[in-house]
């Protein structure tokens, strides 16, 4: 269970929701400014949400879920799970010793790769790209 928030200390759930918000925003290629404009806030408020410094209200979470095209439950998925216990959909099915979900999914390189991958409109081309990456990973491991 999550610890109660003490003054000046973000709650674990607020941090988790903020991280999920940041990842989804970045995957969609939205800046904090663009998201803020879409929801009628300042980019500073989005920063505070992403750091967990400010709690996102239920109504605001609902609005964010619509703008970011995810269900509200997305923000709570994987909360409290050990990163090594988290299955990452779409990742190679090979052994991933040393793989740290939270670190990898928060990196700019990962977000850029995923955003670029989904910018390829042809589903068959995306499948080919994935096959290629998996074959390269198999050859290098």
C-alpha positions in Angstrom: 0.0 0.0 0.0 1.1 3.5 -0.8 2.5 5.7 2.0 0.4 8.7 3.1 1.7 12.0 1.6 3.6 14.2 4.0 4.0 17.9 3.4 6.5 18.5 0.6 6.9 14.9 -0.3 5.2 13.4 -3.4 3.0 10.4 -2.9 4.1 7.2 -4.6 0.9 7.0 -6.6 1.2 10.7 -7.7 4.7 10.0 -8.9 3.6 6.9 -10.8 0.7 8.7 -12.5 3.0 11.6 -13.4 5.5 9.2 -15.0 2.8 7.5 -17.0 1.6 11.0 -18.1 5.1 12.0 -19.2 5.7 8.8 -21.1 2.4 8.9 -23.0 2.8 12.6 -23.7 6.3 12.0 -25.1 5.2 9.0 -27.1 2.6 11.1 -28.8 5.3 13.8 -29.5 3.5 16.4 -27.5 5.4 19.1 -25.6 4.3 20.1 -22.2 3.2 23.4 -23.7 1.0 21.7 -26.3 -0.6 19.4 -23.7 -1.1 22.3 -21.4 -2.8 24.3 -24.1 -5.1 21.4 -25.0 -6.3 21.0 -21.5 -6.3 24.7 -20.5 -3.4 24.7 -18.1 0.1 26.2 -17.9 3.1 24.0 -18.9 4.3 24.5 -15.3 1.2 22.7 -14.0 2.0 19.8 -16.4 5.5 19.7 -15.1 4.2 19.5 -11.5 1.9 16.7 -12.5 4.7 14.8 -14.2 7.0 15.1 -11.1 4.1 14.1 -8.8 4.4 17.4 -7.0 0.8 18.1 -7.6 -2.0 15.5 -7.5 -4.1 15.1 -10.6 -7.8 15.3 -9.8 -10.2 12.6 -11.1 -11.8 15.1 -13.5 -8.4 16.3 -14.8 -7.3 12.6 -15.2 -10.4 11.9 -17.3 -9.6 14.9 -19.5 -6.0 13.9 -19.9 -7.1 10.3 -20.8 -9.2 11.7 -23.6 -6.5 14.0 -25.0 -3.8 11.3 -24.7 -6.2 8.6 -26.2 -5.8 6.1 -23.3 -8.3 4.8 -20.7 -8.1 6.3 -17.3 -6.8 2.9 -16.0 -3.6 3.5 -18.1 -2.3 5.9 -15.5 -2.6 3.2 -12.7 -1.3 0.2 -14.6 1.8 -1.5 -13.1 1.6 0.6 -9.9 3.4 -1.3 -7.1 4.9 -3.9 -9.3 8.5 -4.7 -9.3 10.0 -3.5 -12.6 11.4 -6.9 -13.3 7.9 -8.4 -12.9 6.4 -6.1 -15.5 5.7 -7.5 -18.9 6.3 -5.1 -21.7 4.0 -5.6 -24.6 5.8 -5.5 -27.9 9.3 -6.2 -26.5 11.3 -9.1 -27.8 10.4 -12.4 -26.1 14.0 -13.1 -25.4 15.6 -13.1 -22.0 16.1 -9.6 -20.8 18.5 -9.9 -17.9 19.4 -6.5 -16.5 16.4 -4.9 -18.3 15.0 -2.2 -16.1 11.5 -1.3 -17.4 11.2 2.1 -15.7 14.6 3.3 -16.9 14.2 2.1 -20.5 10.6 3.3 -20.9 11.5 6.7 -19.6 14.5 7.3 -21.8 14.4 9.8 -24.6 15.9 7.3 -26.9 13.1 4.7 -26.3 10.4 7.4 -26.7 12.0 8.6 -29.9 12.3 5.0 -31.3 8.6 4.2 -30.4 7.3 7.5 -31.8 9.3 7.0 -35.1 8.2 3.3 -35.3 4.5 4.3 -35.1 5.0 7.2 -37.6 5.4 4.5 -40.2 1.8 4.2 -41.5 2.1 0.9 -43.3 1.4 -1.9 -40.9 3.4 -4.4 -43.0 6.4 -2.1 -43.1 6.2 -1.8 -39.3 6.2 -5.6 -39.0 9.2 -5.8 -41.3 11.0 -3.2 -39.2 10.3 -5.2 -36.0 11.5 -8.4 -37.6 14.7 -6.6 -38.6 15.3 -5.2 -35.1 14.7 -8.6 -33.5 17.1 -10.3 -36.0 19.8 -7.8 -35.3 19.3 -8.2 -31.5 19.6 -12.0 -31.9 22.8 -11.7 -33.9 24.4 -9.3 -31.4 23.5 -11.3 -28.3 
